[in-house]
Amino acid sequence: MQSLALIENWPVPTAAAAVVRADGTVLGTHGPTAHRFPLASVTKPLAAYAALVAYEEGAIELDEPAGPEGSTVRHLLAHTSGLAFDEHKATSEPGARRLYSNAGFEVLGDHIAKATDIPFAEYLRQAVLEPLGMTATTLDGSPAKDGVSTVDDLVRFAAEVQAPRLLDPRTVAEAMSVQYPGTKGVLPGYGHQNPNDWGLGFEIRDHKSPHWTGSSSSPRTFGHFGQSGTFLWVDPDAGAACVALTDRAFGPWAAEVWPPFTDAVRAEL
């Protein structure tokens, strides 16, 4: 795919990208796809997937209490627990606002570790990384932001999310569906959004503007971006997913180059 070569023009030291279909067919790659990059918040979809495995295994329930008073596992996954961004303190009632929260995913990781009696990083490895052959991916720290991976590994994950083997497709469909519809909130880096739609660990594009995906991305597009200059989106209407990893922190450069890049990829599909 010629569009992937656009990463050559990004103002970053290192970048790699790939596009993959649901059946695992890699339509194109560019850059060092085996290079390990810090994922920042692209860690969250991986952690969420492990949480959904724990749910299907019966270790946890989506609507059981977790986090602040009145909050559930579902609230934590959907950034509606009321927990602050990086502090383990409640600043809002559960379900009232979409408060994007690293702390929420840390509480979620601790909750799953207690329920399974397995440290969360190890649970993630056993439940998701190992079965998908993601041998270059590690989590050493927060389940919100401390994953390290490669484009090659995330392509495997992106194929799984499109055609689940580890989970019941109905569970994944739920994760891609808006939780607590109509909830307002701030999308980090892109300001207030009304509504600020989110699924279970995956951000849902809908009609957000501005946004880090493309103007041609379907409203059903879901995924995540990270402050380390990384993103993964899945566009069900296009029948494909795209991963791009860099080693430059997110900033105005990314807001400028990511949407036209996505539109170029989308036009080739």
KOLTI-164826 format. One record per residue (C-alpha): residue number from 1; residue in one letter; z, x, y. Coordinates in pm, 1 decimal. Example, Ala and Ser with C-alpha at 12.3 -4.5 7.8 and 13.67 -1.06 7.14 Angstrom:
- margu	vexlo	pz	px	py
- 1	A	780.0	1230.0	-450.0
- 2	S	714.0	1367.0	-106.0
//
This chain:
- margu	vexlo	pz	px	py
- 1	M	0.0	0.0	0.0
- 2	Q	-120.4	156.4	322.2
- 3	S	143.7	-22.9	527.3
- 4	L	421.4	186.3	370.1
- 5	A	280.4	498.3	537.6
- 6	L	402.5	355.1	869.0
- 7	I	742.8	509.7	791.4
- 8	E	580.8	844.4	880.0
- 9	N	593.4	731.1	1244.2
- 10	W	959.9	634.7	1241.1
- 11	P	1183.5	864.4	1451.1
- 12	V	1397.6	966.3	1153.2
- 13	P	1444.2	1294.4	962.0
- 14	T	1386.0	1136.6	618.5
- 15	A	1257.7	796.8	506.5
- 16	A	1140.5	639.4	183.1
- 17	A	1014.6	289.7	106.6
- 18	A	875.3	74.9	-174.3
- 19	V	754.0	-277.4	-249.3
- 20	V	820.7	-446.3	-583.6
- 21	R	722.2	-775.9	-747.6
- 22	A	957.3	-995.7	-947.0
- 23	D	823.2	-860.2	-1276.9
- 24	G	916.6	-506.8	-1171.8
- 25	T	562.4	-403.7	-1078.3
- 26	V	591.8	-148.8	-798.8
- 27	L	304.6	-219.4	-560.6
- 28	G	351.9	98.9	-362.1
- 29	T	594.2	372.2	-258.5
- 30	H	607.3	627.0	21.0
- 31	G	839.6	918.3	83.5
- 32	P	1106.7	1075.4	-140.3
- 33	T	1202.0	770.7	-347.2
- 34	A	1450.1	972.8	-558.1
- 35	H	1640.0	1097.7	-250.5
- 36	R	1997.9	965.1	-231.5
- 37	F	2077.2	792.0	97.3
- 38	P	2405.1	638.1	220.2
- 39	L	2344.6	261.6	209.0
- 40	A	2607.5	143.0	459.8
- 41	S	2604.8	-239.8	440.8
- 42	V	2317.9	-255.6	191.4
- 43	T	2613.9	-188.0	-41.9
- 44	K	2721.0	-551.5	7.7
- 45	P	2444.1	-720.3	-197.4
- 46	L	2527.9	-486.4	-488.2
- 47	A	2897.9	-570.8	-458.1
- 48	A	2815.0	-941.4	-432.7
- 49	Y	2605.0	-923.8	-747.7
- 50	A	2899.7	-769.0	-932.3
- 51	A	3118.5	-1052.6	-800.6
- 52	L	2872.0	-1305.7	-940.3
- 53	V	2882.9	-1131.5	-1280.0
- 54	A	3263.8	-1157.2	-1265.9
- 55	Y	3223.4	-1528.3	-1189.4
- 56	E	2987.7	-1584.7	-1484.0
- 57	E	3220.1	-1389.2	-1712.7
- 58	G	3501.9	-1623.5	-1613.0
- 59	A	3713.8	-1352.1	-1450.6
- 60	I	3706.0	-1530.1	-1113.9
- 61	E	3599.5	-1865.1	-968.5
- 62	L	3398.9	-1891.7	-647.8
- 63	D	3638.3	-2147.7	-503.6
- 64	E	3967.7	-1988.2	-605.1
- 65	P	4200.9	-1856.6	-332.1
- 66	A	4126.5	-1502.4	-211.1
- 67	G	4196.2	-1336.0	121.1
- 68	P	4376.5	-1510.9	409.6
- 69	E	4553.9	-1845.7	373.2
- 70	G	4295.5	-2115.0	295.0
- 71	S	4019.1	-1865.9	212.9
- 72	T	3831.9	-1840.0	-119.0
- 73	V	3603.2	-1594.3	-297.1
- 74	R	3312.4	-1799.1	-160.0
- 75	H	3442.3	-1758.4	197.4
- 76	L	3467.6	-1380.8	149.0
- 77	L	3112.1	-1355.0	14.0
- 78	A	2975.8	-1572.6	295.6
- 79	H	3161.9	-1398.3	581.3
- 80	T	3358.0	-1712.6	665.7
- 81	S	3708.2	-1607.2	554.9
- 82	G	3817.8	-1553.8	914.7
- 83	L	3894.8	-1185.6	856.7
- 84	A	3806.7	-946.5	1139.3
- 85	F	3513.7	-703.5	1117.7
- 86	D	3703.4	-391.9	1012.2
- 87	E	4066.8	-501.4	1014.4
- 88	H	4258.3	-682.7	743.9
- 89	K	4377.7	-953.8	980.9
- 90	A	4260.7	-1312.8	1023.3
- 91	T	4112.4	-1399.4	1362.0
- 92	S	3975.6	-1744.5	1276.3
- 93	E	4029.7	-2032.3	1034.5
- 94	P	3834.8	-2006.8	705.0
- 95	G	3496.6	-2178.4	733.7
- 96	A	3508.9	-2209.5	1113.3
- 97	R	3285.8	-1917.6	1214.3
- 98	R	3057.7	-1660.1	1054.0
- 99	L	3265.7	-1349.2	1125.0
- 100	Y	3079.7	-1061.7	961.4
- 101	S	3353.2	-867.9	787.0
- 102	N	3371.8	-536.1	604.5
- 103	A	3739.1	-615.7	547.1
- 104	G	3636.3	-932.1	362.8
- 105	F	3435.2	-734.6	109.1
- 106	E	3722.6	-489.0	65.0
- 107	V	3957.6	-780.2	-7.2
- 108	L	3694.9	-917.4	-247.9
- 109	G	3672.4	-583.0	-429.2
- 110	D	4051.7	-570.4	-465.8
- 111	H	4057.6	-930.8	-589.2
- 112	I	3799.5	-857.0	-861.0
- 113	A	3974.5	-533.7	-959.6
- 114	K	4299.3	-725.5	-1013.1
- 115	A	4126.8	-1008.0	-1201.8
- 116	T	3938.4	-774.4	-1436.9
- 117	D	4193.1	-489.2	-1451.7
- 118	I	3903.5	-250.9	-1375.6
- 119	P	3864.4	-53.7	-1049.7
- 120	F	3589.3	-225.5	-849.9
- 121	A	3355.8	77.0	-839.9
- 122	E	3376.3	99.9	-1218.1
- 123	Y	3323.1	-275.0	-1254.8
- 124	L	3012.6	-250.1	-1036.7
- 125	R	2884.3	33.7	-1254.2
- 126	Q	2941.1	-154.7	-1580.0
- 127	A	2825.9	-496.9	-1455.3
- 128	V	2520.7	-406.7	-1246.2
- 129	L	2425.0	-41.5	-1212.2
- 130	E	2427.0	63.8	-1577.7
- 131	P	2244.7	-242.6	-1717.0
- 132	L	1970.2	-202.7	-1454.9
- 133	G	1932.0	172.2	-1511.1
- 134	M	2050.9	251.3	-1156.0
- 135	T	2177.2	594.6	-1258.8
- 136	A	2152.8	750.8	-911.6
- 137	T	2369.5	483.3	-745.1
- 138	T	2740.7	535.2	-683.9
- 139	L	3021.9	365.4	-496.3
- 140	D	3294.2	600.4	-374.7
- 141	G	3503.1	397.1	-134.6
- 142	S	3458.9	60.0	32.3
- 143	P	3254.1	-210.3	-146.7
- 144	A	3142.8	-311.4	203.2
- 145	K	2968.9	9.8	301.5
- 146	D	3016.8	320.3	86.7
- 147	G	2734.9	291.7	-166.8
- 148	V	2481.5	572.3	-208.6
- 149	S	2146.6	505.6	-375.0
- 150	T	1774.5	575.6	-393.2
- 151	V	1465.2	366.4	-332.6
- 152	D	1384.9	400.4	-703.3
- 153	D	1719.6	243.8	-796.8
- 154	L	1708.1	-32.1	-535.5
- 155	V	1361.7	-131.4	-657.0
- 156	R	1525.9	-211.3	-991.0
- 157	F	1787.4	-421.9	-815.7
- 158	A	1523.8	-598.1	-602.9
- 159	A	1328.1	-690.0	-916.3
- 160	E	1646.5	-821.0	-1080.9
- 161	V	1731.9	-1045.3	-786.2
- 162	Q	1381.2	-1194.3	-796.8
- 163	A	1385.5	-1253.8	-1174.8
- 164	P	1748.9	-1236.3	-1292.6
- 165	R	1837.5	-1095.8	-1632.2
- 166	L	2205.1	-1018.3	-1569.1
- 167	L	2283.8	-1360.5	-1422.2
- 168	D	2182.1	-1721.2	-1471.4
- 169	P	1895.7	-1789.2	-1225.8
- 170	R	2094.7	-2086.4	-1094.7
- 171	T	2375.9	-1852.1	-987.8
- 172	V	2129.5	-1631.7	-799.6
- 173	A	1967.4	-1939.1	-641.6
- 174	E	2313.6	-2033.6	-514.6
- 175	A	2357.3	-1683.5	-369.7
- 176	M	2029.3	-1725.5	-179.1
- 177	S	2132.3	-2069.6	-48.1
- 178	V	2304.2	-2125.7	285.2
- 179	Q	2682.1	-2144.4	248.3
- 180	Y	2868.2	-2349.7	510.5
- 181	P	2550.6	-2469.6	689.6
- 182	G	2553.6	-2485.7	1067.5
- 183	T	2808.2	-2204.3	1108.0
- 184	K	2764.3	-1997.6	1422.9
- 185	G	2832.0	-1626.0	1447.4
- 186	V	2716.1	-1280.7	1548.1
- 187	L	2455.7	-1094.7	1343.3
- 188	P	2554.5	-728.7	1396.8
- 189	G	2299.8	-555.9	1618.4
- 190	Y	2123.2	-883.5	1699.6
- 191	G	2384.3	-1088.3	1883.8
- 192	H	2493.3	-1452.3	1861.8
- 193	Q	2296.2	-1672.3	1624.1
- 194	N	2328.1	-2049.5	1597.2
- 195	P	2328.8	-2106.2	1310.7
- 196	N	2401.7	-1765.8	1158.2
- 197	D	2297.5	-1851.8	802.7
- 198	W	2428.3	-1654.8	507.3
- 199	G	2432.9	-1693.8	132.2
- 200	L	2673.7	-1528.0	-113.4
- 201	G	2652.0	-1164.5	-4.7
- 202	F	2292.7	-1199.3	118.0
- 203	E	2189.4	-1272.3	475.0
- 204	I	1929.9	-1551.2	498.0
- 205	R	1660.0	-1519.3	760.1
- 206	D	1586.4	-1884.6	834.9
- 207	H	1477.1	-1904.5	1200.3
- 208	K	1697.5	-1633.2	1348.9
- 209	S	1560.7	-1458.7	1655.9
- 210	P	1577.9	-1170.6	1718.3
- 211	H	1587.0	-1044.6	1360.5
- 212	W	1535.9	-723.2	1165.5
- 213	T	1264.9	-870.1	936.6
- 214	G	915.4	-964.0	1056.8
- 215	S	777.9	-1257.9	1251.4
- 216	S	571.8	-1342.9	941.8
- 217	S	873.2	-1329.2	706.3
- 218	S	934.9	-1669.4	550.6
- 219	P	1257.2	-1855.0	645.3
- 220	R	1362.9	-1816.6	280.2
- 221	T	1366.5	-1436.9	312.2
- 222	F	1706.4	-1290.7	226.4
- 223	G	1856.7	-944.4	206.5
- 224	H	2062.6	-701.9	410.9
- 225	F	2036.8	-409.3	647.2
- 226	G	2278.8	-121.4	694.4
- 227	Q	2405.7	78.5	989.9
- 228	S	2279.3	394.6	817.3
- 229	G	1921.5	283.9	892.9
- 230	T	1857.6	105.5	562.8
- 231	F	1730.9	-235.7	452.8
- 232	L	1631.5	-447.2	156.1
- 233	W	1457.4	-782.0	192.5
- 234	V	1325.7	-1028.2	-64.0
- 235	D	1064.5	-1281.2	49.9
- 236	P	1031.9	-1548.8	-221.0
- 237	D	724.9	-1697.7	-51.3
- 238	A	549.9	-1359.2	-67.0
- 239	G	669.8	-1297.5	-423.1
- 240	A	787.5	-947.1	-339.1
- 241	A	1073.0	-736.0	-207.3
- 242	C	1079.0	-429.1	14.3
- 243	V	1329.6	-143.5	32.4
- 244	A	1340.1	115.2	311.4
- 245	L	1604.8	387.4	336.7
- 246	T	1647.9	645.0	615.2
- 247	D	1904.7	897.8	728.1
- 248	R	1928.4	792.8	1093.0
- 249	A	2188.9	542.8	1212.6
- 250	F	2063.7	195.5	1303.6
- 251	G	1981.8	155.5	1672.5
- 252	P	1708.0	43.5	1913.7
- 253	W	1455.7	255.7	1719.4
- 254	A	1505.8	36.5	1410.0
- 255	A	1486.8	-291.2	1602.6
- 256	E	1154.4	-164.6	1737.5
- 257	V	984.1	-40.1	1419.1
- 258	W	1123.4	-253.7	1136.1
- 259	P	969.3	-593.4	1225.7
- 260	P	609.5	-465.0	1268.8
- 261	F	650.6	-261.6	950.1
- 262	T	759.3	-574.1	760.9
- 263	D	469.9	-774.0	908.1
- 264	A	227.2	-502.3	795.7
- 265	V	374.1	-505.2	442.9
- 266	R	366.6	-884.8	434.8
- 267	A	-1.6	-887.7	543.4
- 268	E	-92.0	-668.0	245.2
- 269	L	80.2	-887.1	-13.3
//
